[in-house]
């Protein structure tokens, strides 16, 4: 995932392992953790362009910051999590869950909980 540029955060999710580590299914409407050194505040609305594994389409997402990890902790990178919103958020959630369907969580790492 890339840093914020000109007010837009780019979140390239290159593979299913990264998607598994980043996606937060327990968040109402779906959530996404974005590894970043960008300073954000809880409750702040952010805009990002995200790509999913094996897709080149950039999905414009908006969301509210619901999680902030101010510094790297072991395998968990610095960054923030957003609660997805809007039609594109629903699309991203549906596609992410389709790509992750059937994956076992045992032995897989998450950037959040």
C-alpha positions in Angstrom: 0.0 0.0 0.0 1.3 3.4 -0.8 1.3 6.7 1.1 -1.1 9.5 0.8 -0.5 11.8 -2.2 -2.4 15.0 -2.7 -5.2 14.1 -0.3 -5.8 10.7 -1.9 -4.5 7.6 -0.2 -3.6 4.7 -2.5 -4.2 1.2 -1.1 -2.9 -1.4 -3.5 -3.8 -4.9 -2.2 -1.6 -7.2 -4.3 -2.6 -10.6 -3.0 -5.1 -12.5 -0.9 -2.7 -12.7 2.1 -2.5 -8.9 2.2 -6.3 -8.7 1.8 -6.8 -11.1 4.7 -4.5 -9.1 6.9 -6.2 -5.8 5.9 -9.9 -6.6 5.7 -12.0 -6.2 8.9 -15.1 -8.3 8.4 -16.3 -7.6 12.0 -16.8 -3.9 11.3 -20.4 -3.1 10.3 -20.4 -2.5 6.5 -16.8 -3.8 6.3 -13.6 -2.2 7.3 -10.1 -1.9 5.8 -6.8 -1.4 7.6 -4.4 0.8 5.6 -0.7 0.6 6.5 0.4 4.2 6.4 2.5 6.8 8.3 -0.2 9.4 7.4 -1.5 11.2 10.5 -5.3 10.7 10.9 -7.7 11.1 13.7 -10.5 8.9 15.0 -13.7 9.9 13.3 -12.0 11.6 10.4 -13.4 10.9 6.9 -10.8 9.8 4.4 -10.8 9.1 0.7 -8.7 6.3 -0.8 -8.3 4.5 -4.1 -8.0 0.7 -3.5 -7.3 -2.2 -5.8 -8.1 -5.8 -5.0 -6.0 -8.8 -5.8 -6.0 -9.8 -9.5 -7.9 -6.6 -10.4 -6.6 -3.4 -11.9 -9.7 -1.3 -11.3 -9.2 1.4 -8.7 -12.1 1.5 -6.3 -12.8 4.9 -4.9 -13.7 4.4 -1.2 -14.7 6.8 1.6 -14.8 5.8 5.2 -14.5 7.0 8.8 -11.3 6.3 10.7 -12.2 3.8 13.4 -8.7 2.4 14.3 -5.3 4.0 14.6 -2.1 2.2 15.1 0.4 5.0 15.8 3.6 2.8 15.5 4.6 -0.6 14.3 4.2 -3.4 16.8 5.8 -6.7 15.8 4.1 -7.8 12.6 1.4 -5.2 12.9 2.3 -2.1 10.8 1.6 1.5 11.6 -1.6 2.7 10.0 -5.3 3.1 10.4 -8.6 1.3 9.8 -11.7 2.7 8.2 -15.3 1.7 8.2 -16.4 1.5 4.6 -19.3 3.6 3.4 -21.4 4.2 0.4 -22.1 2.1 -2.7 -18.4 1.5 -3.5 -17.9 0.4 0.1 -20.6 -2.2 -0.4 -18.9 -3.3 -3.6 -15.5 -3.6 -2.0 -16.9 -5.6 1.0 -18.7 -8.0 -1.4 -15.6 -8.5 -3.5 -13.3 -8.8 -0.5 -15.5 -11.4 1.1 -15.8 -13.3 -2.2 -12.0 -13.5 -2.5 -11.6 -14.5 1.1 -14.4 -17.1 1.1 -13.2 -20.5 2.2 -9.8 -19.3 3.6 -9.0 -20.6 7.0 -7.8 -18.0 9.5 -5.6 -20.4 11.4 -2.0 -19.5 10.9 -2.8 -16.3 9.0 -1.8 -12.9 10.3 -4.0 -9.8 10.6 -2.9 -6.2 10.8 -5.6 -5.6 13.4 -7.1 -8.1 15.9 
